Amino acid sequence: MEPHVPNCPGQQVIYGNLVYPALYNGPINYFSRLVTESEIILEQFDHYSKQTYRNRCIILGANGVMTLSIPVKKKRGEKNLLRDIRIDYDTPWNKIHWRSLVASYASSPFFEYMADDLVFFYENRFEYLVDFNMKLMERAFQIMGIKIPIRYSADFTEITSVTDPRQLFHPKTDPLAADPLFQPTVYHQVFSDRFGFKPNLSILDLMFNEGPATLSTLRSSLKT
């Protein structure tokens, strides 16, 4: 497998900026930080590990909280860099994910307004996971009406603090404990009458339910 070099202009690190992990439709505490940045650098040289937000997102459906996971291809028996992880289309996961999103959010206030902007990602194939995640992030910003430049890291910088963004976002970690600046703002969710409010789901949950209020909800969820 040849190493992957993402096609992103100006792939240098601007030192002093924080480096973020590249997540699949990442959670709200992730996006609440991203929207405060003037420029976003996505880490592509971290070692890929299973069961992270890099290839999964969490939504709320009729049966409760559910995880959507992207199958990937990687070399066995050795460490793989995120930039070299390919998406596995041997199973129709993309169609399954889209059907799950439709089933969960078709009745939400803003799904029909955003569906055409998002279905493209589930009807077409992307080779590399990091590229797929970045393009979804760009589309989310576009829907929010903001423009933040995004670039990939040029090399790996050592993680020296527990507050490094590459350490903060994990599905098995309590976001309130891991990220003391995160204070989730309550908003209306489809099926909240059954399950109550579920904080820190995928950004898609917030977008489909809040529409134009997404950005203000993200900003109010982060202490400054």
Secondary structure, DSSP 8 states (H G I E B T S, - for coil): --------SS----TTS-EE---SS-BHHHHHHHTT-SSEEE--SSB--SSSTTSEEEEEETTEEEEEE--EE--TTS--BGGG-EE--SS-HHHHHHHHHHHHHTTSTTHHHHHHHHTHHHHS--SBHHHHHHHHHHHHHHHHT----EEE-SS------TTSHHHH--TTS-HHHH-TTB-------TTHHHH----S-BHHHHHHHHGGGHHHHHHHTB--
